[in-house]
Amino acid sequence: MLKENYFVKIKKLPEFIKQTGGLIILILVIFFSFFVLNIMFGEGDELVKKMKLEEERLAQEKKLSALISKLPSGILVTFDGTDHYKLTDEVYEQVCKATKLIPQRAIMGANFLNFRAHEIYTINGNKISDTFVKWNEEKNKCFAGFTVSGKNVGVNESITVSGEALSFLSTGIDTRVYFIKNF
């Protein structure tokens, strides 16, 4: 009987009030639903931090790309005594941080000084497991290297060859390590 009285009272309300009340209830249900979903699945602060880090990384990458496009094409060196373009210390650091590629020529040159790495490299069909180019803050130098592994041919050995990246090759689009001093 009590329920019937409420339904009768609601039916007697003007249409405008019924529609407004329904809209308010619908809005509250939607807000509550999103509140519950945010508690269950929300990564709010973490997601914002990840997005900011990605934006900073992209901005840095764009800045380094602009630098690379301004460098002359050819061999870029860190030392005096050649006809090649000599990098300043600041540009050397930036080029190191922008460089991701180590071409076959640099790998073979560094391999000649490490007989076992050259042997594994030859046995495994000239495959490189990993390459890296990193700036060392303590020494203010760029280090490059690679890892060769014989696991794909049954040799349970991996060797990492690394050394100072003394020169780079600028193509106008990217930079590559040109010479690795690993002795």
N, C-alpha and C positions, 0 to 999 in steps of 0.2 A: 504494500500500500504506500509505503514511504517512497519507493522508487517511482511508482506511478505518479505521485504528486510532483516529483522533480521533473519527470518527463513532460507532464502537462504544463508546468511552469515554463520550461524551456521552449515548448512549442508556442506558448503565448507571447514570447519575447519578440520584439520587432526584428525583421530580417537583417537589418544593418548590424545589430548587436550580435546576432547569431554568427554572421560572417566574420565579424571582427574577432569574436571569441575563438572561432575555429582557426583563424589565421594566427592568433597569438599562441594557441596550443600547438599548431604545426611548427611554428618557429622554435618554441621551446623543445619540442621533440628533436628537431634537426640539431640545435645547439647541444643538447644532451648526447645525441648520437655521436657527433664529432668529438665531444669531450671524452667520451668513453673510448672511441677509436684512437684518439691521440694518446691516451694513457696506455693503451695496449700496444700500438704500433709506432708511436711518435718518437722520432730521434731529433727533435727540434734543435737543441743546442749543438749536438754532434754534427748534424747535417749542415748547419750554418757554418761551423768551423771547417768542415771538409770543403764546402763550396768556396769559402774565403781562401783556403790554401790552394785550391785549384785555380782560382782567379789570379792569385799572386804568381803561381807557376806559369800560367799562360802569359801574363804580363812580362815576366822575366824572359820567357822564351821569345816573345815578340821583340823585346829590346835586344836580345842577342842576335836574332835574325837580322835586325836592322844594322847592327855592327858588322856582321859577316858580309852583308851586301855592299858595305862601304870599303871593305878590304880589297886590295888588288888581287887578281887571279894569279895563281902561281904558288911558289914555295915561300912560306913564312917562317923565319928563323928567330931564335932567341939569343943569338950570339953575333959578334962582329966578325968581319973578315970574309964575307961572301957578297956576291952581287944581289942576293935575294933580299926581299923586304924584311927588315928587322922590326920585330914587335917591341913596343914599350912594355914595361912590367905590368901596367894596368891592362893593356890590351891582351897581353899574354895570358893573364888570369881569365879574362872574359872569353877568349878564344878556347881556352882549355875547358871551361865550363860549358861552352856551346858545342864542343866536339863530341860526337858519339861514335864515329866510324873509325875503324882501324883496317886499312886495306891490306890485301895479300902481300904487297911489297914490304910493308912495315913488319908484318908477322914473320915473313921469311928472313928478313934482316936480323930480327931478334932471335929467331930460331937457330941461326948459324952459331950463335954463341952458347947455346945450350943443346948439347948433342942428344941427350935423352928426349927432350921436347921435340927436336927435329925428327928423331926416330919414331916416336909415337904419332906425330903429325903425318908422317909418310905412311905408316902402317894403317892408320884409320881412314885413309882416303882424303887427307887434307881437310879434315873437319875440325872446327873450333867449337868448343863447348860454351865458352863465355868470353866476352870482351868487356873492358872497362876503361874509362878515361876519368880520372879524378884529380881535383885540385887539393894539394896538401897545404893547409893553412900554416902549419908550423914551419915548413921548409920554404914556403912560397914558391913551390914548383908543381908542375903538372906531371902526373904519373899515368902511364898507360900500360895495359897488359892484356893477356888472354890466357885461357886455360885450354889445354888439350887433354883429351881423355881417350884411352884405348878400350873403354868398356864395350863399345859397339863391335870390337873385333876380338874380344876375350882377354884383353890385357887389363888387369885390375889396377890401373895406375892413372893418376891425373897429375899433371904438372902445370903450375901457374908461372908464366914468364912475365915479368914486369920490369919497368925501368922508367927513366925520365923521358918525357916526350920533348925532344929538342926542336922539332920542326913540324909544321903542319902544311897541308896542301889545301889552298883555298880555290874552290871551283866557282865562286860567286854565288852559289846556292847554299853550299854547306862547307864545312872544314873537315879534314881528315888528318889523322896522325900520319906524318910522313917518315919520321925516324924515331926509334926508341933506343935510347942508350941504356943498355942493361948489363954493363960490365963495371 
